Amino acid sequence: MFSTVLLVAGLIASLLILALKPLLIRYALARPNARSSHKIPTPQGGGMAVVGAALIATALTFALLPLPNELLRTFVIVAVATVILAVIGAVDDIRPLSASLRLVLQVAAVSAVVVTSGLRVLPEAVPLAVEQAILILGGVWFVNLVNFMDGLDWITVAEMVPVTAAVAVLGIAAGVPFPVILMALALCGALLGFAPFNKPVARLFLGDVGSLPIGLLVGWMLLQLAGTGALAAALLLPLYYLMDATITLLRRLARREKVWEAHRSHFYQKATDSGFSAMSVSAHVFGLNLVLAGLAAMTLVWSSGVVQVAALGLGTVLVALVLRRFSTPRPEVLR
């Protein structure tokens, strides 16, 4: 059944892309500018197909399986919040919204998911209200960092395919609720269906309509994984995105830049400026994520605190090495 969900989601995504692409070319064309990684006008909005396929494939599976009402309720809340962010992203792709309005709506969507989840991931000594505030803040940041990092052909595929696949596999071992595993598989399949269209040189971009809800969905999956006690695994899986985006944000804040404006300061953007091809950057990210998934699996097999800390430390060092490599000009660029 799991492979069926993967295949169905991929097929639906591909068919939706083929159906939507003429409209996206007409109404949602992303034209290159000084901060872009692409050189020719390229349609954006492929995320409509990815997110739509993931939700449809999951809903179809639920329709065939008898699930408790509580699990269905959770799925409906997450699906509605996802659609809200997709609508925000779609509007923003065509006619940019104000940063304050986007933030308010994102906080509302993330808050609905966090509060209704009822999960605790921090020690009981931390008051519930404080923990939920931290999770909402982290969730909003994760939604935005996925959006910020979606600026290069195939990079979101290279990041999120391993992460969602790992959530599905590790989630089974950790006891993650069944709907989360199905959603992880469906999103993984939908991204694979999108991958041929986004392969360098991309013929289609996700757009905010895809990156924002994908950030919410993956953040929800990681929250569910952390809620089983696998906090280290939940941090390891997206560690490359977390470190690239967060370090870049802190550097921009230190330079007193307007952090909500577009820029080319991310490490993956520096990599292309340093002579790496988009395919090479994505290959590094994909390979790194496989290693991080292995470390995450290790934290489930050996649950001692020493192993958790060691895995997180090793993962941090490996990501730092990749970020340093991305920041170093290649020899042919130095000539």
Solvent accessible surface area in square Angstrom, and as a share of the most:
residue,aa,sasa,rsa
1,M,110,0.49
2,F,72,0.30
3,S,72,0.47
4,T,74,0.43
5,V,5,0.03
6,L,52,0.26
7,L,127,0.63
8,V,53,0.31
9,A,0,0.00
10,G,12,0.12
11,L,110,0.55
12,I,31,0.15
13,A,0,0.00
14,S,29,0.19
15,L,102,0.51
16,L,54,0.27
17,I,1,0.00
18,L,109,0.54
19,A,70,0.55
20,L,41,0.20
21,K,38,0.16
22,P,87,0.55
23,L,98,0.49
24,L,10,0.05
25,I,87,0.44
26,R,181,0.66
27,Y,128,0.49
28,A,8,0.07
29,L,57,0.28
30,A,17,0.13
31,R,160,0.58
32,P,49,0.31
33,N,101,0.52
34,A,97,0.75
35,R,120,0.44
36,S,26,0.17
37,S,38,0.24
38,H,33,0.15
39,K,172,0.73
40,I,106,0.54
41,P,62,0.39
42,T,4,0.02
43,P,11,0.07
44,Q,31,0.14
45,G,3,0.03
46,G,1,0.01
47,G,0,0.00
48,M,74,0.33
49,A,0,0.00
50,V,0,0.00
51,V,5,0.03
52,G,20,0.19
53,A,0,0.00
54,A,0,0.00
55,L,22,0.11
56,I,76,0.38
57,A,3,0.02
58,T,0,0.00
59,A,43,0.34
60,L,94,0.47
61,T,14,0.08
62,F,13,0.05
63,A,85,0.66
64,L,151,0.75
65,L,54,0.27
66,P,131,0.82
67,L,31,0.16
68,P,81,0.51
69,N,128,0.66
70,E,103,0.46
71,L,46,0.23
72,L,62,0.31
73,R,117,0.43
74,T,33,0.19
75,F,20,0.08
76,V,82,0.47
77,I,38,0.19
78,V,2,0.01
79,A,16,0.12
80,V,79,0.46
81,A,3,0.03
82,T,0,0.00
83,V,73,0.42
84,I,74,0.38
85,L,0,0.00
86,A,15,0.12
87,V,86,0.49
88,I,9,0.04
89,G,0,0.00
90,A,29,0.22
91,V,66,0.38
92,D,17,0.09
93,D,25,0.13
94,I,114,0.58
95,R,186,0.68
96,P,110,0.69
97,L,44,0.22
98,S,65,0.42
99,A,41,0.32
100,S,75,0.49
101,L,81,0.41
102,R,53,0.19
103,L,92,0.46
104,V,97,0.56
105,L,59,0.29
106,Q,3,0.01
107,V,58,0.33
108,A,60,0.46
109,A,3,0.03
110,V,3,0.02
111,S,26,0.17
112,A,42,0.33
113,V,6,0.03
114,V,9,0.05
115,V,77,0.45
116,T,55,0.32
117,S,27,0.17
118,G,54,0.52
119,L,40,0.20
120,R,70,0.26
121,V,24,0.14
122,L,52,0.26
123,P,92,0.58
124,E,137,0.62
125,A,97,0.75
126,V,36,0.21
127,P,81,0.51
128,L,86,0.43
129,A,76,0.59
130,V,73,0.42
131,E,0,0.00
132,Q,31,0.14
133,A,59,0.46
134,I,86,0.44
135,L,31,0.16
136,I,32,0.16
137,L,130,0.65
138,G,38,0.37
139,G,19,0.18
140,V,14,0.08
141,W,58,0.20
142,F,13,0.06
143,V,1,0.01
144,N,26,0.13
145,L,0,0.00
146,V,0,0.00
147,N,35,0.18
148,F,70,0.29
149,M,0,0.00
150,D,38,0.20
151,G,30,0.28
152,L,17,0.08
153,D,19,0.10
154,W,60,0.21
155,I,0,0.00
156,T,2,0.01
157,V,13,0.08
158,A,6,0.05
159,E,0,0.00
160,M,0,0.00
161,V,18,0.10
162,P,9,0.06
163,V,2,0.01
164,T,0,0.00
165,A,37,0.28
166,A,11,0.08
167,V,0,0.00
168,A,3,0.03
169,V,102,0.59
170,L,16,0.08
171,G,0,0.00
172,I,96,0.49
173,A,83,0.64
174,A,30,0.23
175,G,56,0.54
176,V,8,0.05
177,P,52,0.32
178,F,60,0.25
179,P,3,0.02
180,V,1,0.01
181,I,8,0.04
182,L,0,0.00
183,M,0,0.00
184,A,0,0.00
185,L,22,0.11
186,A,0,0.00
187,L,0,0.00
188,C,6,0.03
189,G,1,0.01
190,A,0,0.00
191,L,0,0.00
192,L,80,0.40
193,G,7,0.07
194,F,1,0.01
195,A,10,0.08
196,P,77,0.48
197,F,22,0.09
198,N,11,0.05
199,K,99,0.42
200,P,33,0.21
201,V,118,0.68
202,A,6,0.05
203,R,127,0.46
204,L,0,0.00
205,F,34,0.14
206,L,3,0.01
207,G,9,0.09
208,D,29,0.15
209,V,3,0.02
210,G,0,0.00
211,S,0,0.00
212,L,1,0.01
213,P,0,0.00
214,I,0,0.00
215,G,0,0.00
216,L,7,0.04
217,L,0,0.00
218,V,0,0.00
219,G,21,0.20
220,W,5,0.02
221,M,0,0.00
222,L,14,0.07
223,L,19,0.09
224,Q,12,0.05
225,L,0,0.00
226,A,6,0.05
227,G,25,0.24
228,T,55,0.32
229,G,67,0.65
230,A,7,0.05
231,L,66,0.33
232,A,7,0.05
233,A,0,0.00
234,A,7,0.06
235,L,74,0.37
236,L,0,0.00
237,L,2,0.01
238,P,3,0.02
239,L,18,0.09
240,Y,0,0.00
241,Y,0,0.00
242,L,38,0.19
243,M,30,0.13
244,D,0,0.00
245,A,1,0.01
246,T,46,0.27
247,I,54,0.28
248,T,4,0.02
249,L,43,0.21
250,L,105,0.52
251,R,105,0.38
252,R,13,0.05
253,L,92,0.46
254,A,86,0.67
255,R,128,0.47
256,R,225,0.82
257,E,64,0.29
258,K,114,0.48
259,V,35,0.20
260,W,154,0.54
261,E,78,0.35
262,A,70,0.54
263,H,35,0.16
264,R,59,0.21
265,S,23,0.15
266,H,5,0.02
267,F,10,0.04
268,Y,1,0.00
269,Q,12,0.05
270,K,63,0.27
271,A,0,0.00
272,T,35,0.20
273,D,86,0.45
274,S,10,0.06
275,G,31,0.30
276,F,8,0.03
277,S,62,0.40
278,A,22,0.17
279,M,75,0.33
280,S,27,0.17
281,V,0,0.00
282,S,3,0.02
283,A,60,0.46
284,H,50,0.23
285,V,0,0.00
286,F,85,0.35
287,G,31,0.30
288,L,13,0.07
289,N,3,0.02
290,L,98,0.49
291,V,74,0.43
292,L,1,0.00
293,A,21,0.16
294,G,43,0.41
295,L,15,0.07
296,A,0,0.00
297,A,32,0.25
298,M,58,0.26
299,T,5,0.03
300,L,50,0.25
301,V,104,0.60
302,W,146,0.51
303,S,93,0.60
304,S,58,0.37
305,G,50,0.48
306,V,121,0.70
307,V,33,0.19
308,Q,36,0.16
309,V,107,0.61
310,A,57,0.44
311,A,0,0.00
312,L,49,0.24
313,G,35,0.34
314,L,88,0.44
315,G,0,0.00
316,T,58,0.34
317,V,82,0.47
318,L,48,0.24
319,V,0,0.00
320,A,43,0.34
321,L,99,0.49
322,V,21,0.12
323,L,6,0.03
324,R,176,0.64
325,R,117,0.43
326,F,0,0.00
327,S,46,0.30
328,T,74,0.43
329,P,54,0.34
330,R,75,0.27
331,P,88,0.55
332,E,92,0.41
333,V,68,0.39
334,L,126,0.63
335,R,221,0.81
